[in-house]
Amino acid sequence: ALAAVMRKIVTIANARLRDLPHPASQLT
């Protein structure tokens, strides 16, 4: 159950970083 929650948080965090103009996205 803990792994599922962690995976959900990671997915949401990645989606938020994609929406925001993150400086890391400009490096790639």
A tleap script that builds the chain and sets N, CA, C and O, in Angstrom:
source leaprc.protein.ff14SB
mol = sequence {
  NALA LEU ALA ALA VAL MET ARG LYS ILE VAL
  THR ILE ALA ASN ALA ARG LEU ARG ASP LEU
  PRO HIE PRO ALA SER GLN LEU CTHR
}
set mol.1.N position { 0.852 -1.207 0.000 }
set mol.1.CA position { 0.000 0.000 0.000 }
set mol.1.C position { 0.881 1.249 0.000 }
set mol.1.O position { 0.577 2.236 -0.669 }
set mol.2.N position { 1.979 1.191 0.762 }
set mol.2.CA position { 2.856 2.358 0.821 }
set mol.2.C position { 3.476 2.640 -0.547 }
set mol.2.O position { 3.613 3.796 -0.947 }
set mol.3.N position { 3.841 1.596 -1.247 }
set mol.3.CA position { 4.454 1.788 -2.569 }
set mol.3.C position { 3.474 2.466 -3.519 }
set mol.3.O position { 3.864 3.306 -4.331 }
set mol.4.N position { 2.207 2.098 -3.414 }
set mol.4.CA position { 1.205 2.695 -4.303 }
set mol.4.C position { 1.064 4.185 -4.010 }
set mol.4.O position { 0.939 5.001 -4.923 }
set mol.5.N position { 1.084 4.525 -2.731 }
set mol.5.CA position { 0.961 5.944 -2.364 }
set mol.5.C position { 2.176 6.720 -2.858 }
set mol.5.O position { 2.035 7.817 -3.397 }
set mol.6.N position { 3.361 6.160 -2.678 }
set mol.6.CA position { 4.572 6.835 -3.128 }
set mol.6.C position { 4.536 7.029 -4.638 }
set mol.6.O position { 4.929 8.078 -5.146 }
set mol.7.N position { 4.057 6.001 -5.357 }
set mol.7.CA position { 4.001 6.099 -6.811 }
set mol.7.C position { 3.023 7.194 -7.229 }
set mol.7.O position { 3.259 7.924 -8.193 }
set mol.8.N position { 1.919 7.294 -6.483 }
set mol.8.CA position { 0.923 8.331 -6.803 }
set mol.8.C position { 1.524 9.712 -6.596 }
set mol.8.O position { 1.328 10.614 -7.410 }
set mol.9.N position { 2.259 9.870 -5.499 }
set mol.9.CA position { 2.876 11.175 -5.218 }
set mol.9.C position { 3.896 11.521 -6.307 }
set mol.9.O position { 3.968 12.664 -6.758 }
set mol.10.N position { 4.665 10.547 -6.714 }
set mol.10.CA position { 5.675 10.802 -7.746 }
set mol.10.C position { 5.001 11.192 -9.055 }
set mol.10.O position { 5.458 12.100 -9.750 }
set mol.11.N position { 3.905 10.498 -9.390 }
set mol.11.CA position { 3.204 10.812 -10.638 }
set mol.11.C position { 2.650 12.226 -10.596 }
set mol.11.O position { 2.768 12.977 -11.564 }
set mol.12.N position { 2.045 12.586 -9.467 }
set mol.12.CA position { 1.475 13.937 -9.346 }
set mol.12.C position { 2.593 14.982 -9.386 }
set mol.12.O position { 2.451 16.031 -10.015 }
set mol.13.N position { 3.693 14.686 -8.717 }
set mol.13.CA position { 4.805 15.638 -8.702 }
set mol.13.C position { 5.359 15.836 -10.109 }
set mol.13.O position { 5.658 16.963 -10.503 }
set mol.14.N position { 5.498 14.753 -10.866 }
set mol.14.CA position { 6.007 14.871 -12.234 }
set mol.14.C position { 5.044 15.686 -13.091 }
set mol.14.O position { 5.474 16.507 -13.902 }
set mol.15.N position { 3.741 15.462 -12.913 }
set mol.15.CA position { 2.755 16.211 -13.693 }
set mol.15.C position { 2.837 17.695 -13.347 }
set mol.15.O position { 2.725 18.549 -14.227 }
set mol.16.N position { 3.030 17.998 -12.071 }
set mol.16.CA position { 3.112 19.415 -11.663 }
set mol.16.C position { 4.371 20.053 -12.237 }
set mol.16.O position { 4.343 21.200 -12.683 }
set mol.17.N position { 5.470 19.314 -12.225 }
set mol.17.CA position { 6.714 19.876 -12.754 }
set mol.17.C position { 6.585 20.111 -14.255 }
set mol.17.O position { 7.176 21.049 -14.791 }
set mol.18.N position { 5.816 19.264 -14.936 }
set mol.18.CA position { 5.633 19.452 -16.380 }
set mol.18.C position { 4.787 20.688 -16.650 }
set mol.18.O position { 5.026 21.408 -17.620 }
set mol.19.N position { 3.796 20.935 -15.792 }
set mol.19.CA position { 2.932 22.101 -15.997 }
set mol.19.C position { 3.695 23.395 -15.707 }
set mol.19.O position { 3.517 24.400 -16.395 }
set mol.20.N position { 4.545 23.355 -14.679 }
set mol.20.CA position { 5.272 24.571 -14.317 }
set mol.20.C position { 6.461 24.778 -15.255 }
set mol.20.O position { 7.059 23.811 -15.728 }
set mol.21.N position { 6.799 26.038 -15.522 }
set mol.21.CA position { 7.987 26.336 -16.335 }
set mol.21.C position { 9.259 26.047 -15.542 }
set mol.21.O position { 9.938 26.964 -15.078 }
set mol.22.N position { 9.564 24.788 -15.397 }
set mol.22.CA position { 10.694 24.376 -14.571 }
set mol.22.C position { 12.013 24.567 -15.340 }
set mol.22.O position { 12.083 24.234 -16.523 }
set mol.23.N position { 13.040 25.087 -14.695 }
set mol.23.CA position { 14.334 25.266 -15.369 }
set mol.23.C position { 14.941 23.942 -15.814 }
set mol.23.O position { 15.693 23.902 -16.788 }
set mol.24.N position { 14.623 22.858 -15.109 }
set mol.24.CA position { 15.187 21.554 -15.476 }
set mol.24.C position { 14.650 21.108 -16.832 }
set mol.24.O position { 15.344 20.404 -17.565 }
set mol.25.N position { 13.422 21.505 -17.177 }
set mol.25.CA position { 12.847 21.079 -18.451 }
set mol.25.C position { 13.577 21.743 -19.611 }
set mol.25.O position { 13.527 21.248 -20.737 }
set mol.26.N position { 14.254 22.858 -19.349 }
set mol.26.CA position { 14.966 23.539 -20.429 }
set mol.26.C position { 16.342 22.915 -20.659 }
set mol.26.O position { 16.960 23.141 -21.699 }
set mol.27.N position { 16.821 22.134 -19.696 }
set mol.27.CA position { 18.141 21.523 -19.836 }
set mol.27.C position { 18.122 20.400 -20.860 }
set mol.27.O position { 19.110 20.194 -21.565 }
set mol.28.N position { 17.031 19.679 -20.953 }
set mol.28.CA position { 16.971 18.536 -21.863 }
set mol.28.C position { 16.835 19.028 -23.285 }
set mol.28.O position { 16.768 18.223 -24.213 }
savepdb mol mol.pdb
quit
